[in-house]
Amino acid sequence: MKKKLFVSFSGGETSGYMCWYLKNQRQNDFEMIFVFANTGEENEETLKFVDQCDKEFDLNLVWIEAVFNPEFGIGTNYKIVNYKTASRNGEPFKDGISKLGIPNKINNWCTRDLKQIPLHKFVKFKLNSKDYLTAIGIRCDEIDRVSKHRKKNNLYYPLVTDQPMNKPKINFWWSQQNFRLNLKGYQGNCKACWKKSFNKLMTIAVEKPEYFDFTKKMEIEFENYVPESKSKSMEKPVRFFRENKSVKEIFDSSKKPFKKSKNDADVYNYQTSLFNYDLDSSNGCDESCEIF
């Protein structure tokens, strides 16, 4: 009997390669289900890329979005969407903010509630089982991002254990395909992710100021809202970015001389921690937040 495998497609090229590899090389070993969680704030290029991978690789990909109940004590659920019906104006994200507050370093709920919880709720229902492996698209040169709880959580890293891949190998493989993710390395899947370094955020503010439209609106609407569970740790006004900086402060800083981020999408960089806020050499959130 085949082991059940949930393949988490983050929307990045490493994750896309992992989907291709599993579909073509491990299909006889697993009963697989491929799932992508849309937050409503993904780059449009990410959505196009995910849709292309689904069609080209015959993934039968399921798209889901988080559904929030405004009542506390009732957890996050999910709904099924597709490329055409997927939210593109931050709708699931706003619903989460209206309940849980603006996400930031102190109030880090976005990956958990927009991705992890709805993904696993759907997979448990679809596979009719809690006994399954979760495939995560982390490369062998990102070994520091492998979860220390991988055995407990049944996590599987095929690009570390089965088919060791690093950034140059991934880039070369994609260079041989008829399509790829049309984003600069520092842009990442989430338009204005608060985990990005200031240099990356300022570079995006100069090149793609519209990427901050959603965060700007959320700061205006929810800057004075703090969920009760965070009342002792969060101060008002609440902002997305490190040091509690606002979108306006990011834009003001971008008008002064600063070191612009380079497009390192095709350049090999050793990975630093996803939460290392001082270095700008990491992919960080470039391929979206992993679900563990």
ABEGO torsion letter per residue (X at the ends): XBBBBBBBBAGBAAAAAAAAAAAAAAAAABBBBBBBBBAGABBAAAAAAAAAAAAAAGAGBBBBBBBBBABBGBBBBBBBBBAAABBAAGAAAAAAAAAAEBBBAABBAAAAAAAAAAAAAAAAAAAGBABBBBBBBBBAAAAAABBAAAAAAGBBBAAAAABBBBAAAAAAAAAABABBBBBBAAAEABABBAABBAAAAAAAAAABAAAAAAAAAAAAAAAABBBAAAAAABBOBBBABBGGBBAAAAAAAAABBBBBBBBAAABBBBBBBAABAABAABAEAAAEBBAX
